[in-house]
Amino acid sequence: MRRTRGKILNLKSLLEDFRSGDNILLESKNVVVALSHGAAWIFTENERYVITGPGGDDSGILSLLSKGSANDDYSVIVEMIRPLSKLYPYEKIEGELKADILKRGINKIFNQVRLNDLENSIVIGAIFEAFTGETLKGELGNTVKMVLTSPGTPYEKVFYNPPKEPLTKNLEVRTVTIREAIEHEKKSIDSLTRGFPEALLFWNEWPKPVRVSQNLFEKIDDNNRPEARLLGIPVSKKFAPYEIAETSLNSDVIKLSTFHKTAVFAVLARLYRMIPSNNFWVIKGKATKEITSLAEENNAYIIDTETIRQLTNIKNEDQLKAIKAALWDLPFIDLWIRFNEGGLLEKFKSQIVFRQELYLKDHSRILAITLPKSLWGDDRFVLIEPWAYPSLHALPGNKQKPASRLIDFLMTKNSRENGKRTSYISLKVAADCIGYGSRLNARHKNDTINTINEYMNDLCAVGAIEAWELQENGAYKVIIGV
């Protein structure tokens, strides 16, 4: 038996041990789960089987120990494994995992997976429902093509919307709704484990939320709705009679897009917490040996297209290029409010990043970015899903910026409620965020509400929020999760 003296045995420590290559053993009255090499072996009185995660295999020590033991009682194999494994309490880990998944939000995770992989999302949806006891909500009535090979046998395999049908005679093709597909998948989940091992392997690979400076969100939300900021800062009386000329983050040089916010929140904000350096080099093309060597000498972290792909999970090459181009634009963006004063302009501003362009001997350019700690390193932080802003690129182009402004507000104004992070947003503020503030009158009120509802559904569909409801007092209650 291997235990770490004085170590707290919880889900966090289990995942750390698992990722470091340790074998893990969890035992309950009726089930034993052994983890090794990214795979899980499940032992019960009647059967034993293996499941693998995205990066796992069954070639570890558990597979070696089980070879040649097909007729052995499972307890014999478990006793062989025990001295080579770290022991963790089954029920405690099971409960912590369930609580973590529900806190993050099963609908949000399901919809995010669904954006990139429909087949995997159906499997994950079935696992989540079986494991947590909760039911997925939202649009599950869309139909998919379900192809079964060797249906009704122990060798049955299921494919959803395959590009071409498998080459086999024993084949069955059905058209089913996503809900029906999830129900079909749930039938194959072990009733003793209720999907616990599958959920644990999934959670091992799923990205953690990112800590982003509360100050950064507050300033961005201030600039989305500058009228609100004016109530809290001293402003010279001479500006009082004049209208606000700009109502968002802006620049004299560029027009701000959702790609800039993705560059801020999904790339730089994430790297700021991940990398011990505050020196980032944005390069055009791929890093040469010379650039890599210079970066090491200057303790700089290189941001290239592949870095952005890994951080955002975006596969579209044009979108990746646009995010990279947005990083080059960031030095020209100020957080500001601008007023008209008889044709003159006045600003309150602060820079998002500090920059310096470096020129190499081969005439290539590097943008060296430093993030001001007063803005990016606030001890107060907001937990945000790494995909929150990248997922907005799945929306139609004309919806992306209004949707991002809703996210800005929700991330700025929220609190814990029944264990889940929740935000309340008034009808007026929501209308302002999507650019419908002037239409919020008796004549257009219902149309405005319907449009806001549509945006809320969009945020759910891309996995940016868990759920929402319009309350009787006219305010929106939005469950963010995390």
N, C-alpha and C positions, 0 to 999 in steps of 0.2 A: 504494500500500500504506500502511495506517495502523497504526502501532504506538505504544504508550505507552512512552516511554523509561524503562527501569528497572523497568517493571511486571511482576510475576510473572504469567505467563499460565497460569491454572488455572481450574477449574470455577467457583470463587467469583467471580473477576474477570470471567469470561465472563457470568455471570448478572447481575452488576452493570452491565456494559456493555449487555447486551441490554435490561434493564429501563429503562435511561436513554435508550433509543431508538437506540443504535448498530446498524449493520449488522454482522453477524458472518459470517465465512467459515471453514469447516473443510474441509480437503482430505485425502483418502487416495488410494491408488493407483487405486481403482475408483469412488470416490464423492466427490462434493462436496456439502456441506450449507451453504446460505446462510440465515441467520436475519435476519428484518426484520419489524417491526410485529406481533410475537407469532406469526408464521408461519414455516414452514421450507420452502424450496425444495430439492428433492433432484435432483441431476444425475448421471446415469450415461451410459455410452456408448450405451445402447439407449433410454433414456427420461428424461423429466423430469416432475416432478409437485410439487404443493404440498400441505402439510398445515397445519392451523391449530390453535392451542391454544384454551383456553376464552375468552380475551379477545383473540384474534388475528384478523387478516384478511390478505388477499393484495393489499392496495392500496398497498403500500409501493414503494420504489424498485426492488425486484427484479421486481415485476410489471410496472412501466413499462418496464424494460430488456428484458424478455422479449417484449413485444408486437411483432409484426411480424417476429419472428425464429424462426418455427416451423420453418423449413428449415435454420437455422444449426446447425453443430456445437456441442455444449454447451460446448466449450472456448472458443468465441468469446464466448458470453454470460458465462462465468466471468471471462474477461479484462476484460470491460466492468464487471463488478461489483467486481473485486479492488481497484481504486484507491479505491473508496467504502466499503470494509469494513475492519474490524479482523480480522486473521488470527490464528487459534488452531489449535494442533496437534490434529488429529482423534483420533489414537489415545490421546493423553494425556487429553483431555477425556472420551473414551469410557470409559477405564479408571477415572477418578475418579468419573464418574457411576454406573457399575456398583457400585463399592465403597460409595458413599454410600447407594444404594438398598438394597443387601444389609445394610448396617449398621443402617439404620432398620427393615428387615424387610418383605419383600414380602407376607407373609401379613397382617401388621398393617395395612398400608396398604390392601391389597385389601379386607379386612373392614370397615375404616372407610368406604371409598368405597361399599361394598355396602350399608351401613346407610341411606344416603341416595339412592343411585342405582344400581339393579341393572344397568341397561344399560351405564352407564359402567364399572362394576366389571368386567364381563366383558371389555370392550375393554382396560382397564388390566391385568387379569390376563394376557391374551394377550401384551401388550407386555412385561410384566415377565418372563414365562417365556421369550419369544423372546430378549430382550436379556440377561438374567442367566444363562440356562441352568439356573436353578433351577425346581423344580416346586411349585406351590401345594399346601398341605396343608389338612386340615379337611373340613368338610361341603360337598362339591361335587356331591352326588347329587340335590339337589332339582331338580325339573323346571321349565322355563320355556317359554312359548309363543314360538317364533321365527317371525317373519314376514319373508319375503324378497320384495322386488320386483325384477323383471327378473333372476331367478336364473340363474346360469351365464353372465352377460354382463358386460362391463366396467362396466355401469351398475348392477350389483347393489347393493342397500342392505338392511341387516338391522335389524329392530326386535325388541326383547324385551319381552314382556308389554305391548304397546301398548294404550291405553284403547279404541281402535277401529282396525279394519284399514284400511290405506291404500286409497283409491279408485282401483284400477287393475286391469286384467284379468290382466296377467302377474304372478300372485301365487302364492306357495307358503307353506303354513303347516305347521310341524312342532312336535312336542313333544319337547324335548331336555333333557338334564341340563345343569347349569351347566358341568360338565367338557366335555361335547360342544360347548357353545356357545363355550367358550374355544378348543378345538381348531379350530373353524370359523373363528374370528377370526384365529388364527395363520396360516391359509393365505393371508390377504391381506397379511401383513407381508413387506416386501421382504427377500429373502434376502441382499442385499448390505449392507443397513444393520442387519438384525436388530432393527429397532424403535428404534435409537438416536435418530433425530430426534424420534419420538413421545414417547419417554421423557424427552428433554431438555425438550420443551415442557411436559410434565406437571410435571416437577420445577421448572420456572420458576414455576409457579402454586402448588405445594404448600407449605403453611405450615411454617416452621422449628420445631424443638423449642424449648421455653421453658426458660430458666435459672431455677430456683426455689431459694431458700435451703435449704441442707442443714439448718440449724438449725430451720427451720420444720417440715420433715418429721420430724426427730428428736423434737421436742417433741410433735408430734401422735401419733407412734408410741408415745412414752412414755406418753401419756395413754390410748391404746387398750389398752395392756397395762401398767398401773401397777406390777404386781408386779416387772417387769423393771427399772423405774426405781428402785425401792426398794433394789436391790442396789448402785446407784451413787451414791446421795446419803445424807448423814447424816440420820438420823431419830431423834428423841428416843425413848428406851427406853419412855417412858410410852405410845407409840402401838403398840408391838410386839404386845401381846396382842389388839389389836382388828382387826376385819375391815374391809376396804376397802368403803366404801359406794357409790362410783361408779367405773366402769371405762372412762370415755371422756371426751372433751371434753364439757363440760356447762355449764349455766347455771341460776341460780335462777329465770330468767324464761322461757326457751324450751327446746324440745327440739331438739337438733341433728339435721339431716337431710343427705342427700347434696347438696341444693341449697346448703347452706352451704359444703360443700367445693368445689363447682363455683364458687361466688362467690369463694372464697379462691384456688384454684389456676388456674382457667381465666379469671378476670376480673382480680382484683387483682394476683396474682403476675405475670401476663403484662403488665399495664399498668405495673407497677413497673419492668420492664426496658425497656419501649418508650417511656415518656413521661419527659421530663427533669424533670417536676415530681413532688413527693410529696404533692400536694394534690388530692384527688379529691372531686367533688361528685356525690352520688347524688340524683337528682331524681325526683319523682313526675310522670308524664305526660311531655309534651314540653317541651323548653327554650324559654322565651319569649325575646324580644329582650333583656329586662331581665336575665334570668338569664345569658344568653350574654355580655352586656356586663360584668356583675359578675364572671363567671368569668375573663374576660380581664384585668380589673383586678387580680384576686387570684391570677393565675397558677394557676388551678384547671382540672382536666380534668373535663369533664362525663361522667357515666355515665348513659345512659338505656337504654331497651329496645333500641334499634337497636345501641348499642355492645355490649350483651350478645349480641345475635344474631350480630353479625360475629365476636366473639371465640370463641363457643362453637359456631357453625354449627347451633344448635338452631332449629327452625322452629315447634315447638309453642308456641302463645301462652301456654297455661297454665303450661308449664314456664319460659318466659321471665319471666313474672310472679312465679313462685315464686323464681327466682334473684335477681330484683331485690328482692323482699321479704326474702330472706336477707341481702342486703347491709345492709339496715336493721337486721337482728338482730345483725350481727357485733360491735358495741360491747358487747353484753351477754354475749359468750362469753369465758370464761377458759380457759386451758390449766391444768388443775389435777388434783390427786389429793385425794380427800376420805376421811377416816377416821371411823368411829364410835368414840366414847369415852364409853361409858355414856350414850348419848343425845345427847352433844354432837358438834359437827362441827368438823373442823380441815381447812384447805386449804393446798396449795402452789399458787400461781397466778401467771400473768402475762397481761396483756392482749394480744389479737391485734391490735387497732387502737385508735387514739385517735380520739375523735369530738367533734363539736360541732354542735348543731342551729342553723341560721340561719333566721330568720323574716323574710319579705319583707312589703312594704306590703300586698300583696294576700292576705296571710295564708297563702300557700303556704310549704312547708317544704323546706329543703335539708339533707341530711346531709353535713357536711364530714368526710372521713376522711383521717387521716394514718397512715402505716404505720411503726411503730417500726423503725428501721434495725438495731437489735440482733437483731431477729427476721427481718426481710425482706431485709436487705442483707448477709447473711453472704457473705464472700468465697468460702467453699466453696459450691458449687452443684450441683444435680442437674438434668440435662437431662430434661425430661418432654414428651411429646407434648401439644399444646394440647387435643386431644380426649379425653385419658385419663379425666378425670372427667365431662365432659359426655356421653360415650358410655354411661356407666353408667345414664343415664336411659332407655335403650332396654330395660333389664332390668325384670322384674316388680318392683313396689314393695318387696316383702319381701326382695328379694335385693340391693337397691342399697347399703344401709349395710354389710352384711357384705363385699360386693365392694370397697367403698371402703376398708375396713380392710385388706384384702389388698394393695391398691395402696399404701396408706400404708407398709406394711412393706417392700414390694418396692422402693419409691423410696428408702427409708432405708438398706437393707442390700443393696448390690450392688457389683460391680466389673467391670472389663473382662476378658473371657475370649475369646481368639481373635478379638479385634476387636469383639465384641458385648457389650453390658452384660448381665450375668447376675446373678441373685440365687438364693440357696439359702434355703429356709424349711423348718424342721422340721415334722414332722407335728403336734406339740403346738402350736406357734405358729400354724400354719395353722388348726387346730381352734379355738383361742382367737379368732382373727380373725373367724371366721364364727359364733361363739357356740356351738360344739360341744365346748368344752374338757372339760366335765363328762361327756361321752359317750364320751371316749376310753378305754374299758376293753375288756376281752376280749369282752364281750357285744356291744358296739355299735361296735367298732373298724372292722369292714368297712363298716358303714353310714356311719360318719363319713368314711372314706376316699373312698367313692363320692360323698358330698356335696361334699367338697373338690374332687374331680376335676370334678364338675359346674360348680363355680364357676370353676375354671381354664379349662374349655371356654367358659364364658360370657365370661371376660375376653378370650380369643382371638377369639370371635365378634364382639365389639364393637370389636376393634382396640386393646385396651389393652395386650396383650402379644403377642409374636411366637410363642412356643411354650413347652411345658412337658413335663416327664417326672417320674414318680415313680421314684426310684432305689432300689436294693436296700437301702440303709441307712435307708430310710424318709423321707428328706428329698426335697423337691421342688426340681428344678432348673428355673428359669424364665428364659427368654431375653426380656429386655425390649426389646432393640434400642436405637436412638438412638445 
